[in-house]
Amino acid sequence: MKYLKYFGIAALLFGVLFAAAYFIKTNSKSIVVYETEKAERRSIEEKTVVTGKVIPEDEVEIKPQISGIIEQLFVEEGDLVQNGDLLAKVKVVPNEQSLNSAEGRLANTKIVLKNAELDYKRNKTLFEKDIISKQEFENAELRFSQAQQDLRNAQSDLQIIRLGSAGGSATANTNIRATVAGTILEIPVKEGDQVIESNTFNAGTTIATIADLNKMIFEGKVDEAEVGKLSVGMPLEVTLGAIEEQTFDAKLKFIAPKGNEEQGAVQFKIEGEVYLDDSIYIRAGYSANASLVLQKKDSVLAIQESLVQFDRETDEPYVEIKTGEKFERREIKLGISDGIYAEILEGINVQDEVKVWNKTEKVKGSKESTEE
């Protein structure tokens, strides 16, 4: 019993000492030292980045003036052409209904011509014998001449339907030529394809697309929250995804007067004229980003955005200012921001020391850390 008594007293003392040590350890906390920074005067630019692409300023689609089948192509995509260069030949395939109608008109004009010729010869004989007047003879002569002209017209119409032209060409084709100078961007047809002529009711089949790659524009879309800050003539900096470490100057030339809703947000199309470097070859359709300066202020009071905190309830910005050994909360009013520095309109001055929010060390076994 004596040994049990001593053992119980020892266990009690050990428990008291362990509890005291644990209490002291858990309640001891090192003093956190916060650094401070002061506001400074600097220039701030509020920018936005617009995604889009570079495309030729003008693209011309070459379409045939007569329906048929592509017999031969003389150019390839990427070729440089001049105005009037031959691009392709189209073989005419006559429409059966039109062909039958033209043949019927020709046969009819031949009948009319034969009758007008007989009438002319008969009236000529009578006129020579002074049986009819000169006027009656001249009328018969006029009808004969008109019948001859109608026959020639009917023959030309039939030849156009059969061959595509009235020139009497033995090779049943027609020429498709370039209407502007530039680079062949696309040839959506191949030899043997059937094409449709351009007319009032049909846009026609595109034989080739031609554009001048020396005149390129940037095309992109901006959100409705930013379009009100844009104006025609603003400078842009365009970067291309295919050409690294190279920027191109541009000027905003168009802002769409009407927006289109895309994924719940209204987007407005913009276009900018890109000033190209002759030493770099730009292909149509390159993806691009354009940087626009929405606002710019020089020599304004600013601090780093990382120093600014926001109230959880009011969402108003504030900072903590050092006053002696303590920090005092100070409400501030912000202006423009470039993503790193924010303009200070009210609340602090250049003498105030602003608290730099420290981050705690990572706890063992934890993947995250919280701010003090």
Secondary structure in CASP SS format (residue, H / E / C, confidence):
PFRMAT SS
TARGET T0000
AUTHOR 0000-0000-0000
METHOD secondary structure of the structure
MODEL  1
M C 1.00
K H 1.00
Y H 1.00
L H 1.00
K H 1.00
Y H 1.00
F H 1.00
G H 1.00
I H 1.00
A H 1.00
A H 1.00
L H 1.00
L H 1.00
F H 1.00
G H 1.00
V H 1.00
L H 1.00
F H 1.00
A H 1.00
A H 1.00
A H 1.00
Y H 1.00
F H 1.00
I H 1.00
K H 1.00
T H 1.00
N H 1.00
S C 1.00
K C 1.00
S C 1.00
I C 1.00
V C 1.00
V C 1.00
Y C 1.00
E C 1.00
T E 1.00
E E 1.00
K E 1.00
A C 1.00
E E 1.00
R E 1.00
R E 1.00
S E 1.00
I E 1.00
E E 1.00
E E 1.00
K E 1.00
T E 1.00
V E 1.00
V E 1.00
T E 1.00
G E 1.00
K E 1.00
V E 1.00
I E 1.00
P E 1.00
E C 1.00
D C 1.00
E E 1.00
V E 1.00
E E 1.00
I E 1.00
K C 1.00
P C 1.00
Q C 1.00
I C 1.00
S C 1.00
G E 1.00
I E 1.00
I E 1.00
E E 1.00
Q E 1.00
L E 1.00
F C 1.00
V C 1.00
E C 1.00
E C 1.00
G C 1.00
D C 1.00
L E 1.00
V E 1.00
Q C 1.00
N C 1.00
G C 1.00
D C 1.00
L E 1.00
L E 1.00
A E 1.00
K E 1.00
V E 1.00
K E 1.00
V E 1.00
V C 1.00
P C 1.00
N C 1.00
E H 1.00
Q H 1.00
S H 1.00
L H 1.00
N H 1.00
S H 1.00
A H 1.00
E H 1.00
G H 1.00
R H 1.00
L H 1.00
A H 1.00
N H 1.00
T H 1.00
K H 1.00
I H 1.00
V H 1.00
L H 1.00
K H 1.00
N H 1.00
A H 1.00
E H 1.00
L H 1.00
D H 1.00
Y H 1.00
K H 1.00
R H 1.00
N H 1.00
K H 1.00
T H 1.00
L H 1.00
F H 1.00
E H 1.00
K C 1.00
D C 1.00
I C 1.00
I C 1.00
S C 1.00
K H 1.00
Q H 1.00
E H 1.00
F H 1.00
E H 1.00
N H 1.00
A H 1.00
E H 1.00
L H 1.00
R H 1.00
F H 1.00
S H 1.00
Q H 1.00
A H 1.00
Q H 1.00
Q H 1.00
D H 1.00
L H 1.00
R H 1.00
N H 1.00
A H 1.00
Q H 1.00
S H 1.00
D H 1.00
L H 1.00
Q H 1.00
I H 1.00
I H 1.00
R H 1.00
L H 1.00
G C 1.00
S C 1.00
A C 1.00
G C 1.00
G C 1.00
S C 1.00
A C 1.00
T C 1.00
A C 1.00
N E 1.00
T E 1.00
N E 1.00
I E 1.00
R E 1.00
A C 1.00
T C 1.00
V C 1.00
A C 1.00
G E 1.00
T E 1.00
I E 1.00
L E 1.00
E E 1.00
I C 1.00
P C 1.00
V C 1.00
K C 1.00
E C 1.00
G C 1.00
D C 1.00
Q E 1.00
V E 1.00
I C 1.00
E C 1.00
S C 1.00
N C 1.00
T C 1.00
F C 1.00
N C 1.00
A C 1.00
G C 1.00
T C 1.00
T C 1.00
I C 1.00
A E 1.00
T E 1.00
I E 1.00
A E 1.00
D C 1.00
L C 1.00
N C 1.00
K C 1.00
M E 1.00
I E 1.00
F E 1.00
E E 1.00
G E 1.00
K E 1.00
V E 1.00
D E 1.00
E H 1.00
A H 1.00
E H 1.00
V H 1.00
G C 1.00
K C 1.00
L C 1.00
S C 1.00
V C 1.00
G C 1.00
M C 1.00
P E 1.00
L E 1.00
E E 1.00
V E 1.00
T E 1.00
L E 1.00
G C 1.00
A C 1.00
I E 1.00
E E 1.00
E E 1.00
Q E 1.00
T E 1.00
F E 1.00
D E 1.00
A E 1.00
K E 1.00
L E 1.00
K E 1.00
F E 1.00
I E 1.00
A C 1.00
P C 1.00
K C 1.00
G C 1.00
N E 1.00
E E 1.00
E E 1.00
Q C 1.00
G C 1.00
A E 1.00
V E 1.00
Q E 1.00
F E 1.00
K E 1.00
I E 1.00
E E 1.00
G E 1.00
E E 1.00
V E 1.00
Y C 1.00
L C 1.00
D C 1.00
D C 1.00
S C 1.00
I C 1.00
Y C 1.00
I C 1.00
R C 1.00
A C 1.00
G C 1.00
Y C 1.00
S E 1.00
A E 1.00
N E 1.00
A E 1.00
S E 1.00
L E 1.00
V E 1.00
L E 1.00
Q E 1.00
K E 1.00
K E 1.00
D E 1.00
S E 1.00
V E 1.00
L E 1.00
A E 1.00
I E 1.00
Q E 1.00
E H 1.00
S H 1.00
L H 1.00
V C 1.00
Q E 1.00
F E 1.00
D C 1.00
R C 1.00
E C 1.00
T C 1.00
D C 1.00
E C 1.00
P E 1.00
Y E 1.00
V E 1.00
E E 1.00
I E 1.00
K E 1.00
T E 1.00
G C 1.00
E C 1.00
K E 1.00
F E 1.00
E E 1.00
R E 1.00
R E 1.00
E E 1.00
I C 1.00
K E 1.00
L E 1.00
G E 1.00
I E 1.00
S E 1.00
D C 1.00
G C 1.00
I C 1.00
Y E 1.00
A E 1.00
E E 1.00
I E 1.00
L E 1.00
E E 1.00
G C 1.00
I C 1.00
N C 1.00
V C 1.00
Q C 1.00
D C 1.00
E E 1.00
V E 1.00
K E 1.00
V C 1.00
W C 1.00
N C 1.00
K E 1.00
T C 1.00
E C 1.00
K C 1.00
V C 1.00
K C 1.00
G C 1.00
S C 1.00
K C 1.00
E C 1.00
S C 1.00
T C 1.00
E E 1.00
E C 1.00
END
